[in-house]
Amino acid sequence: MTDAPTKTVNIDVFISHSSHDKLLATQVFDLLCAALALPQDRLRCTSVDGLGLSAGVDTDEQLRTEVLDTPVVIGIISAFSLASAYVLFELGARWGAKKPILPLLAPGTGPQALRGPLARINALSCESPAQLHQLIRDVSIALGIEPQSANVYQRHVDAIVYSAHASDSRSDLRSPVVIPVSIGASLQAAANAPTMLPTGTPAGRPDLTSDNDNYSDAEQIIGRHCEREWPDDYSMRSYCIRQQREAVANLRLGPPEDIPPQVFERMRQKCAHEWPDDFAMRHYAERQQLEGYRQVHDMNAKDTAS
């Protein structure tokens, strides 16, 4: 019986992470691909379909080879990854070989979570746009690649930052939000309401039942949202307000011409329900849904043609 083969390392970036951090790992993968114009197969991120290890490969040997020989290793640091034998194995092997590691702190994880020799390595936080831009610069220098203009990949930075800060606002939901069946659905403020609204929206939460005000209360909602997210950081609050306003402007554009109105209507309902008072994440979620629909549509068209 022969040993399972190992493949030659032909990747540029290895993203070490726990399966529990799949969303963040995938977002970091998307950011790197966009910012550095890297082909997807030049990165190893096991949470992305098609980019895991090949069948029949000796997992431990392949991981050891790639961790040691890949130019850039990014370690996503969270309570889950610090409890993962594989992640610790990957980062430990890299450190033992005296090769650079780029730790990226997951939401809610501070640099104090790093123990032992890793504690001496400067870690970047996924909650900071500036530090995500620093990550791009560090990786580009390591690979000798000139990064794309920031406006090419800024939406990926925004998605990571807003995902990192979404847990607090999502946990505030005390009952389901009622979503109207309308493409023009918009937010209507319900702050200061002493009792439950007739629609079932809890007091202090947005009411999504008005079809006609065209986001007329968006500024109030944006102000409350950004103040809640950044109570003591006015620089980030200003950034938040700008991003939210830009998202509202994009949401007002309505459905793309290639998307059936009823399909777009369902997408908008889903995204509004998931992000009732965060326009930036709602717009991002809509774009993801639109991209997914187009991919499914293209696959169905190819299947029909064949």
Helices and strands as residue ranges (DSSP letters): E 13-16, G 19-21, H 22-36, G 40-42, E 43-44, H 59-69, E 72-77, H 79-82, H 85-96, E 102-105, G 111-113, G 116-120, E 124-125, H 129-143, H 150-164, H 166-171, E 186-188, E 207-210, H 218-229, H 234-251, H 261-274, H 279-305
